[in-house]
Every structure is written in C-alpha cells, then in structure tokens.
Amino acid sequence: MAEPLPARGKTIPDRAARDRYPVHEEEPGAVADLRRTGINPNFWYPVAVSGSVRKSKTFAAAFAGERIVLYRGESGAVHALEDRCAHRQVPLSMGVVEGDTLRCCYHAWAYRGNGRISQIPYLPKDADRPPRGVRAYPVREAYGLVFVFPGDPEKATTARLPELPEFDSARHRTMTFSRTVRCHYSFMHENLLDMNHQFLHRGILGRIQPKLLGYESGPQSVEARYLFTPAGGKKDRGAGLLAAEGIGGGKSSDVVTIRTEYPYQTLHLVPEKSERPAFSLWAAYVPEDAEQRTNHAYGLLMIEKPPIPGALHLAWPFIRRFTERVFAQDRMAVEAEQRAWDEQGEDRNHEVFPLILDVRDVLRTNGVPLRPESALCGAAAFCDNSPQAGATSHIKPTQSAAQAEPPSA
C-alpha cells in the first residue's frame, strides 16, 4: 500500500477501498455522482465582462439554464432581469433600452430595473390588472466583471464578493479571460488543483516535476501547495516572462498554491527566493445550461509589474499567447472527460489522489441537487423559492465601468 501523501495540518483519510470499489448512485450508501450536482446559487457569480455591457444596450447572459438580460441604463448602472417578457415570453434581450428602462421589442411593454412593468402603451383604463413584471436579480460590478446573485435575494446583502487586493494595486496589471468550456464545473476545479497533469503541457512548459508539499481541507475549501522544478525541455517564452524570469528565462523552482474556496478558485505562483507572487489567478466557473454540462470560465490573471518601466507591456503579447495555449490544452482535457461521462452515463473515474477526493467532497456537499424541472423554471433547484417580480434588487456597484479594464479576451 502506497504511503499517504504529505499534508499540512491534516491527516489524510484512507480512501483505498472507495478507489478500488467505486459504487453506483443507486446502491445503498452510495456517494452521489458529483457531475449531477448543481452549483449553489447563493453566491455572487460573474455573468459578463463589464465592457461587454455597453450603455443603452442589452446583453444576454445565463446561469444554470436561466436566461438573464443585462442592460446598462442612462445612469450607467447595470440591471439584471429574467430574460423574458411577462406578456408573450419574448426575450427582453431583444428589446430596446430607453433611459433606465427596458422595452420589449414585440409589444413595447416597458420594465424598470427592479423588474416591475412601468408601461403597457395600449392598455385601456378598464383592463384587468396586468402582471407585476419579471424577476430582477441583485447585481454588482467589480473587477471589470458583472456579478449577479441568482439565489435567495435576501442573502445577497450578506454574501461577500471575492477580495482581490492585487486587482486595484498599482504594482499589478490584470489580464481578463472569458471562455465557454463544455464540461461540468467540477472538472475545472479538479484540473487546476491536480498539478500532476503537467505532462499535458510538456510542449509549452517543458518537463516539470511537480511535488505536492502538503494540503489542507475544510468544509468549504481545499488548498494545496506544490513545488515546480524544471527538468529540461523547451519552454514557451511567455511562461518565463509570466514567472518573472525575464527575457533570458531561468531554471529556478516555483511554489504554486491552489485553493478552491467554494465556489471560486485561486492560484498563486511565488518564484524561488521571492516573497511575493509573480502572479495570482482568480477564477469562477459559471454553469450556463440547466444540466450544468457547460460552464463559462471567468479568470483574472493579476501579474506583478517588473522593476523596468514598460517591460510588462512588451511582454504582454507573449504572456497572452502562453496562457491561451495552456488553457486550450486544459479545455481539451476537461471536455474529453465530460464526453466520457456523457457516453457512460455515470462517473467511472478511478481517482487515486486524496486531494481530488477531498475537493469532490467540498463541491458535492456545498452544491445543490439538480431538479428535472430546472430546464423549465431555470436557475437550478430554486424554483420553489423564486422571489416575486418587482423586488428591489440593484446593489450599488463597487466599481464603475470606467475603472474596469476592458475585456482583453
């Protein structure tokens, strides 16, 4: 029996029996299939890059099968409404923004930012009372992204956005990513946490020897630390520039710390003989469809500026090319995992890495069951508790669009 992997502040449980004899969902005592677990909607999720939501324009977004329309009114504030007119269910994203209201393109019903109907142009005075409107979502802008709160709106005021001090730091510049990936969001967490897959990137990073230094787990988080040691091979120039090795590159080791803090994920790379990260990554994987087999990955790569003025600006195209190549390979792998799940109809993975077993537990226990009717009523498992239309939902933005970096994807 192999020795347990080193852990920091944690005794790794013996999971060998579960690995050798995986159980199916229908068996008594079976562990639920993570790929059938929905993401918990009671968190702030990015659904658009701020620069994509232009003034007096609509933007069609989605969360777990529920279509959402974003629009930026004359005041500059972004509003988020259910993307359907209460009249004939035509998408409001096809409509027209007038001041701070949104008018349906079909019969010109107008909606305020709180989802209430403000006007039905042809409604006679003696007509029956019209519907109140559509669902409005709490919405905030921060870090160059538009966040919505798709769960219980009463929890939105106490739920906190992620804290990213590097984003506003003058010492850093941020690269924004926004990509659709055709897989369950859990595959994304596993991919980044399990750095033993560096063989996949051998043509970009050269040969890397990852060593797990330790990890710790909690009810809502898993954090792992690796030592990355170069072992030869050709490395993409952008990789060295991102890791603060300069134009000449280098052969030093790096300490990489990855953390899943439900539902977000972060990565920090600290070069050898350095006290600060050369870069930090924050990522969120937002399900788009009701079955949650497709997610939209949003990433903020915050890179520390080198002492030489303008050096990062010159390195930017090389770093962008490198990160896009790495992401393309990771996307290829996780989408292949999803295809295998679709073909087999269940999770047949034989996982041997205790770290990944732990993050699966975190994602499973903090998630929510997917309901068959979610495709009809939207937003995963919260149909019973959908708030009534017209509830006040706009929360003052933490950052204006003018401050946000335009999308660089």
C-alpha positions in Angstrom: 0.0 0.0 0.0 1.4 3.4 -1.0 2.4 5.8 1.7 -0.1 8.7 2.2 0.7 12.0 0.5 2.1 14.7 2.8 -0.5 17.0 4.3 -0.2 20.3 6.2 -2.4 20.3 9.3 -4.4 17.3 8.1 -4.4 13.5 8.4 -5.3 12.1 5.1 -8.1 9.5 5.4 -7.7 6.1 3.9 -9.8 6.1 0.7 -8.3 3.0 -0.9 -11.4 0.9 -0.5 -13.5 3.6 -2.2 -11.0 3.9 -5.0 -10.9 0.1 -5.7 -14.6 -0.5 -5.5 -16.4 2.6 -6.8 -20.1 2.4 -6.0 -23.0 3.5 -8.2 -25.6 6.0 -7.3 -28.4 3.5 -6.9 -26.6 1.3 -4.4 -27.4 1.8 -0.7 -24.9 4.2 0.9 -23.5 5.2 -2.5 -21.8 8.6 -2.9 -23.9 10.9 -5.2 -22.4 11.5 -8.6 -20.7 14.9 -8.4 -21.5 15.5 -12.1 -25.2 15.5 -11.2 -24.7 18.1 -8.5 -25.7 21.7 -9.3 -23.7 24.7 -8.2 -25.1 26.6 -5.2 -26.8 29.8 -6.4 -26.4 31.7 -3.1 -23.1 33.3 -4.2 -22.1 36.1 -6.4 -21.3 34.8 -9.9 -19.9 36.8 -12.9 -22.0 36.5 -16.0 -20.4 39.1 -18.2 -17.3 41.3 -18.7 -18.2 44.8 -17.8 -17.0 46.2 -21.1 -19.4 43.9 -23.0 -22.4 45.6 -21.3 -22.5 48.8 -23.1 -24.6 51.9 -22.3 -28.1 51.7 -23.6 -27.6 48.2 -24.9 -28.7 44.8 -23.8 -26.6 41.7 -23.1 -27.9 38.1 -23.0 -26.4 36.1 -20.2 -27.3 32.8 -18.4 -26.9 31.0 -15.1 -27.7 27.2 -14.9 -30.4 27.2 -17.5 -32.0 30.5 -16.6 -31.7 33.2 -19.2 -30.8 36.7 -17.8 -30.7 40.0 -19.6 -28.3 42.7 -18.5 -28.6 46.3 -19.6 -26.8 49.4 -18.7 -29.2 52.4 -18.4 -28.6 56.1 -18.9 -27.4 56.4 -15.3 -24.6 53.9 -16.1 -25.9 51.3 -13.6 -26.3 47.8 -14.8 -29.6 46.0 -14.2 -30.3 42.2 -14.4 -33.7 40.8 -15.3 -35.2 37.5 -16.2 -34.8 37.4 -20.0 -38.5 37.0 -20.9 -41.3 39.5 -21.3 -44.2 38.7 -18.9 -46.6 39.2 -21.9 -45.5 36.7 -24.7 -42.2 35.4 -23.2 -40.2 37.0 -26.0 -36.6 37.6 -24.8 -36.1 41.0 -23.3 -32.5 40.9 -24.6 -34.1 41.6 -28.0 -35.6 44.8 -26.6 -34.6 48.5 -26.5 -33.1 50.5 -23.6 -34.8 53.8 -23.0 -33.2 55.8 -20.2 -33.1 53.4 -17.3 -36.0 51.2 -18.5 -36.1 48.2 -20.9 -38.8 48.0 -23.5 -39.8 44.7 -25.1 -39.3 44.6 -28.9 -42.7 43.0 -29.5 -45.5 44.9 -27.9 -43.4 47.6 -26.3 -44.0 46.7 -22.6 -41.5 48.6 -20.5 -39.7 47.4 -17.4 -37.8 49.2 -14.7 -34.6 47.9 -13.3 -36.4 46.2 -10.5 -38.4 44.1 -12.9 -41.7 46.0 -12.5 -43.7 46.9 -15.5 -43.7 50.7 -16.0 -45.8 50.9 -19.1 -48.1 49.0 -21.4 -48.7 51.6 -24.2 -52.1 50.3 -25.4 -53.6 49.1 -22.0 -57.1 50.5 -21.6 -58.1 52.1 -18.3 -60.7 49.5 -17.5 -58.5 46.5 -18.3 -57.7 43.8 -15.7 -54.6 44.4 -13.6 -51.5 43.4 -15.6 -48.8 41.2 -14.3 -46.3 42.8 -11.9 -43.3 42.1 -14.1 -40.4 39.7 -14.1 -37.7 38.6 -11.7 -34.9 41.0 -11.0 -31.5 39.9 -9.8 -29.2 41.6 -7.3 -26.3 42.9 -9.5 -22.9 44.4 -8.8 -19.9 45.4 -10.8 -16.4 44.7 -9.6 -13.0 43.8 -11.0 -14.2 44.6 -14.5 -17.0 41.9 -14.3 -20.7 42.0 -13.8 -21.8 39.8 -10.9 -25.4 38.6 -10.3 -26.8 36.8 -7.2 -29.1 34.1 -8.7 -30.2 32.6 -5.3 -32.3 33.9 -2.5 -32.1 37.7 -2.8 -32.4 38.2 0.9 -28.9 36.6 1.2 -27.3 38.9 -1.3 -26.6 41.7 1.1 -24.6 39.5 3.4 -22.9 37.4 0.8 -19.5 38.9 0.0 -17.7 39.3 -3.3 -14.2 37.8 -3.5 -11.5 40.0 -2.2 -8.8 40.7 -4.8 -6.4 43.4 -3.5 -4.0 42.8 -6.4 -6.6 43.9 -8.9 -6.5 47.5 -7.6 -2.8 47.5 -6.8 -0.6 49.9 -8.8 2.0 47.1 -8.8 -0.1 44.8 -10.9 -1.8 44.6 -14.3 -4.7 42.3 -14.9 -5.4 40.1 -17.8 -9.1 39.1 -18.2 -10.3 35.8 -19.5 -13.9 34.8 -20.6 -14.4 31.5 -22.2 -17.1 28.8 -22.6 -16.0 25.3 -21.7 -18.2 22.3 -22.4 -18.0 20.4 -19.2 -19.4 20.3 -15.6 -17.8 23.0 -13.5 -16.3 20.4 -11.1 -13.9 19.2 -13.8 -12.4 22.7 -13.9 -11.7 22.6 -10.1 -10.1 19.2 -10.4 -8.0 20.2 -13.3 -6.4 23.2 -11.6 -5.9 21.5 -8.2 -4.3 18.4 -9.6 -1.0 19.7 -10.9 0.1 16.1 -11.7 -1.2 16.7 -15.2 1.8 18.8 -16.3 2.7 16.1 -18.8 -0.2 17.5 -20.8 1.7 20.8 -21.1 5.2 19.4 -21.9 5.3 21.1 -25.3 4.7 24.5 -23.7 6.3 24.3 -20.2 9.0 21.8 -20.9 9.3 19.0 -18.5 8.1 20.0 -15.0 8.4 17.9 -11.8 5.5 18.8 -9.6 5.9 17.8 -5.9 3.0 18.1 -3.5 4.4 19.9 -0.4 1.1 19.5 1.5 -2.5 20.4 1.6 -5.4 21.0 3.9 -9.1 20.7 3.6 -12.2 22.1 5.3 -15.9 22.1 4.9 -15.8 24.7 2.1 -12.2 24.7 0.9 -9.2 22.7 -0.2 -5.7 24.3 -0.5 -2.7 22.6 -2.0 1.0 23.6 -2.3 3.3 22.3 -5.0 7.0 22.7 -5.8 7.5 23.1 -9.5 11.0 22.1 -10.6 12.1 22.4 -14.2 13.6 19.2 -15.6 14.6 20.2 -19.1 12.8 20.7 -22.4 11.8 23.8 -24.3 9.6 26.3 -22.5 7.4 28.9 -24.1 8.9 32.4 -23.7 5.7 33.7 -22.2 5.9 31.2 -19.4 9.2 32.6 -18.2 8.0 36.2 -18.5 4.9 35.4 -16.5 7.0 33.7 -13.8 9.2 36.8 -13.6 12.3 35.1 -15.1 13.0 37.9 -17.6 13.8 37.6 -21.2 16.6 35.2 -20.6 14.4 32.7 -18.8 15.6 30.7 -15.8 15.8 27.3 -14.2 14.6 28.1 -10.7 11.8 26.4 -8.9 8.5 27.9 -8.0 6.0 27.3 -5.2 2.4 27.1 -6.6 -0.5 27.4 -4.2 -4.0 26.5 -5.5 -7.2 26.9 -3.4 -10.8 26.1 -4.0 -12.8 28.3 -1.7 -16.3 27.4 -2.7 -17.4 28.3 -5.3 -14.2 30.2 -6.5 -10.7 29.1 -7.2 -7.3 30.9 -6.9 -3.7 30.2 -7.8 -0.5 32.0 -6.7 3.0 31.4 -8.0 5.9 32.5 -5.9 9.3 32.2 -7.6 12.3 30.8 -5.7 14.0 33.4 -3.5 11.0 35.7 -3.7 8.5 36.6 -1.0 5.6 37.8 -3.3 3.7 36.0 -6.0 4.8 36.8 -9.6 1.2 36.4 -10.5 -2.2 35.5 -9.0 -5.2 34.0 -10.7 -8.8 34.2 -9.6 -11.3 32.0 -11.5 -15.1 31.3 -11.4 -16.8 28.6 -13.4 -20.4 29.5 -14.0 -22.9 26.9 -15.4 -24.8 28.0 -18.4 -27.3 25.2 -19.1 -29.8 23.6 -16.9 -28.0 20.3 -16.8 -24.8 22.2 -16.0 -22.7 20.4 -18.5 -21.4 23.6 -19.9 -19.7 26.4 -17.9 -18.4 29.8 -18.7 -15.0 30.3 -17.2 -14.0 33.8 -16.0 -10.5 34.4 -15.0 -8.5 37.4 -13.6 -4.7 37.0 -14.0 -3.0 39.6 -11.9 0.6 40.0 -12.8 3.2 41.9 -10.8 5.0 44.6 -12.8 8.8 44.2 -13.1 11.1 47.0 -11.9 11.8 48.0 -15.5 9.2 50.5 -16.7 7.2 49.2 -19.7 8.7 45.7 -19.6 5.3 44.1 -18.8 3.7 46.0 -21.7 6.3 44.5 -24.1 5.9 41.0 -22.6 2.1 41.1 -22.7 1.6 39.5 -26.1 3.9 36.7 -25.2 2.1 36.1 -21.9 -1.3 36.2 -23.6 -0.2 33.7 -26.2 1.2 31.3 -23.5 -1.9 31.4 -21.3 -4.2 30.8 -24.2 -2.1 27.8 -25.3 -2.2 26.3 -21.8 -6.0 27.0 -21.4 -6.6 25.3 -24.8 -4.9 22.2 -23.7 -6.8 22.1 -20.4 -10.1 22.7 -22.1 -9.4 19.8 -24.5 -8.8 17.5 -21.5 -11.8 18.5 -19.4 -14.2 18.4 -22.4 -12.9 14.9 -23.1 -13.7 14.0 -19.5 -17.3 15.3 -20.0 -17.7 13.4 -23.2 -16.7 10.2 -21.4 -19.3 10.9 -18.7 -22.0 11.5 -21.3 -21.2 8.3 -23.1 -21.1 6.2 -20.0 -24.0 7.9 -18.2 -22.1 8.0 -14.9 -18.8 8.8 -13.3 -16.4 5.8 -13.7 -13.3 7.7 -12.6 -10.9 5.7 -10.5 -9.3 8.6 -8.6 -6.1 7.8 -6.6 -5.2 11.3 -5.4 -6.7 12.1 -1.9 -6.6 15.8 -2.7 -9.0 15.4 -5.5 -11.3 13.2 -3.4 -11.4 16.0 -0.9 -12.3 18.7 -3.3 -15.0 16.5 -4.8 -16.5 16.2 -1.2 -16.4 20.0 -0.9 -18.1 20.6 -4.2 -20.7 17.9 -3.5 -21.6 18.9 0.0 -21.8 22.7 -0.8 -23.7 22.1 -4.1 -27.4 21.6 -4.6 -29.3 18.7 -6.3 -30.3 19.2 -9.9 -34.1 19.0 -10.4 -35.7 17.6 -13.6 -37.9 20.8 -13.8 -34.8 23.1 -13.7 -34.9 23.3 -17.5 -38.4 24.9 -17.3 -38.1 27.2 -14.4 -34.4 28.0 -14.5 -31.6 28.6 -12.1 -31.1 25.1 -10.5 -33.2 23.9 -7.7 -34.6 27.3 -6.5 -37.8 27.3 -8.5 -39.9 26.8 -5.3 -38.4 29.9 -3.7 -38.2 32.2 -6.7 -38.6 35.8 -5.5 -41.6 37.7 -6.7 -41.1 40.1 -9.5 -40.6 43.7 -8.6 -38.4 43.1 -5.6 -35.7 45.8 -5.2 -32.6 44.1 -6.4 -30.0 46.6 -7.5 -27.0 46.9 -5.2 -24.7 49.9 -5.6 -21.7 48.9 -7.8 -18.3 48.7 -6.1 -16.6 49.8 -9.2 -17.6 51.9 -12.2 -17.3 50.7 -15.8 -14.8 53.5 -16.4 -12.5 52.0 -13.8 -12.8 48.4 -15.2 -10.3 47.1 -17.6 -11.9 46.5 -21.0 -12.2 42.8 -22.0 -8.8 41.6 -23.3 -10.0 38.2 -24.5 
